[in-house]
Amino acid sequence: VLLSLVLTYISPSTMDNTEPKQCLSYFFPVYCYLSRENRSQMQTIFISAFDLAVCLHEEPEDEQEEDPRLVSLHQFGLLMIVWLDMTKLVERVPPPELTDRNPHADVALDILLVKHKTSSSVESLVGVCVL
């Protein structure tokens, strides 16, 4: 469900529908900053979401130019990184333990492992390397 919501948020087909976009713009930060578990769930879908975002960019629609309303891969990656920021957890959440993993480091490892094992497009590799 979370992956579907993320894709709905960045899809060009929903760009003109402001109500869901506003709701999701509010939902994602609140969801991620509310608990470590939620942030961890978002981290687990990062690679799948990014790969699907790459597919959105690669799909030629009747040989036309890319839709300018489409969120760039860099912009999408930055959104995900911001949502995973552990320093933005709400105050009621106990402070992180020394044994808690850093979600940004985990995402970086996930990216390196997946991209190393698969033959990724140049656009995909550039998109994640910039992050």
Wavefront OBJ file of the C-alpha trace (Angstrom):
o trace
v 0.000 0.000 0.000
v 2.812 2.398 0.904
v 4.508 1.817 -2.441
v 1.238 2.525 -4.254
v 0.812 5.780 -2.349
v 4.341 6.895 -3.211
v 3.790 6.135 -6.891
v 0.456 7.931 -6.822
v 2.233 10.944 -5.341
v 4.779 11.172 -8.183
v 2.611 9.980 -11.069
v 1.962 12.487 -13.860
v -1.618 11.227 -14.052
v -2.324 12.679 -10.596
v -0.443 15.961 -11.032
v -3.606 17.895 -11.809
v -5.557 16.376 -8.923
v -4.516 18.645 -6.059
v -6.580 17.105 -3.252
v -4.789 13.731 -3.151
v -1.441 15.449 -3.734
v -2.041 17.739 -0.753
v -3.111 14.836 1.436
v -0.056 12.793 0.482
v 2.228 15.821 0.905
v 1.044 15.980 4.484
v 0.861 12.212 5.026
v 4.403 11.158 4.116
v 6.332 13.425 6.509
v 3.880 12.749 9.343
v 3.993 9.010 8.716
v 7.789 8.871 8.575
v 8.502 11.227 11.458
v 6.015 9.583 13.803
v 7.958 6.384 14.477
v 11.103 4.483 13.642
v 8.982 1.582 12.409
v 7.199 3.792 9.881
v 10.483 5.273 8.723
v 11.865 1.755 8.396
v 8.869 0.723 6.272
v 9.521 3.667 3.970
v 13.162 2.641 3.718
v 12.219 -0.903 2.700
v 10.254 0.349 -0.314
v 12.865 2.891 -1.440
v 14.552 0.708 -4.073
v 11.268 -0.597 -5.494
v 9.800 2.902 -5.596
v 12.902 4.357 -7.236
v 12.989 1.597 -9.864
v 9.318 2.185 -10.654
v 9.982 5.925 -10.883
v 12.731 5.141 -13.404
v 10.179 3.123 -15.393
v 7.842 6.129 -15.394
v 10.643 8.182 -16.929
v 11.529 5.535 -19.512
v 7.983 4.881 -20.780
v 7.627 6.725 -24.067
v 4.069 7.872 -24.597
v 3.550 7.921 -28.371
v 7.165 9.049 -28.894
v 6.440 12.391 -27.227
v 8.738 14.294 -24.931
v 8.828 13.432 -21.256
v 5.950 14.992 -19.338
v 7.316 18.170 -17.691
v 4.997 17.564 -14.736
v 6.816 14.321 -13.949
v 8.881 14.512 -10.778
v 12.563 14.131 -11.669
v 14.438 11.128 -10.310
v 16.705 13.442 -8.367
v 13.749 15.272 -6.841
v 12.048 11.979 -5.975
v 15.205 10.624 -4.360
v 15.600 13.789 -2.311
v 11.997 13.524 -1.104
v 12.624 9.982 0.066
v 15.876 10.964 1.787
v 14.139 13.826 3.612
v 11.335 11.512 4.723
v 13.940 9.069 6.072
v 15.766 11.704 8.130
v 15.988 10.308 11.652
v 16.680 13.736 13.143
v 13.112 14.748 12.317
v 11.419 12.118 14.463
v 8.880 13.636 16.838
v 10.090 14.377 20.358
v 7.940 11.762 22.062
v 9.931 9.047 20.351
v 12.813 7.941 22.575
v 16.209 9.110 21.325
v 18.037 6.676 19.081
v 20.249 4.110 20.717
v 23.827 3.638 19.605
v 22.724 0.317 18.139
v 20.001 1.933 15.982
v 20.849 1.846 12.315
v 21.015 5.033 10.294
v 18.342 4.863 7.573
v 20.378 6.996 5.187
v 23.294 4.571 5.444
v 20.936 1.631 4.992
v 19.423 3.198 1.868
v 22.909 3.858 0.491
v 23.830 0.210 1.067
v 20.580 -0.969 -0.523
v 21.260 1.193 -3.571
v 24.823 -0.047 -3.957
v 23.858 -3.700 -3.550
v 20.928 -3.608 -5.946
v 22.632 -1.495 -8.579
v 25.751 -3.667 -8.421
v 23.734 -6.869 -8.934
v 21.544 -5.598 -11.765
v 22.139 -3.962 -15.085
v 20.631 -0.559 -14.440
v 20.001 2.228 -16.890
v 22.392 5.154 -16.950
v 19.564 7.482 -15.875
v 18.846 5.284 -12.867
v 22.502 5.136 -11.847
v 22.974 8.886 -12.228
v 19.777 9.512 -10.266
v 20.870 7.500 -7.258
v 24.538 8.501 -7.355
v 23.618 12.173 -7.018
v 21.791 11.409 -3.770
l 1 2 3 4 5 6 7 8 9 10 11 12 13 14 15 16 17 18 19 20 21 22 23 24 25 26 27 28 29 30 31 32 33 34 35 36 37 38 39 40 41 42 43 44 45 46 47 48 49 50 51 52 53 54 55 56 57 58 59 60 61 62 63 64 65 66 67 68 69 70 71 72 73 74 75 76 77 78 79 80 81 82 83 84 85 86 87 88 89 90 91 92 93 94 95 96 97 98 99 100 101 102 103 104 105 106 107 108 109 110 111 112 113 114 115 116 117 118 119 120 121 122 123 124 125 126 127 128 129 130 131
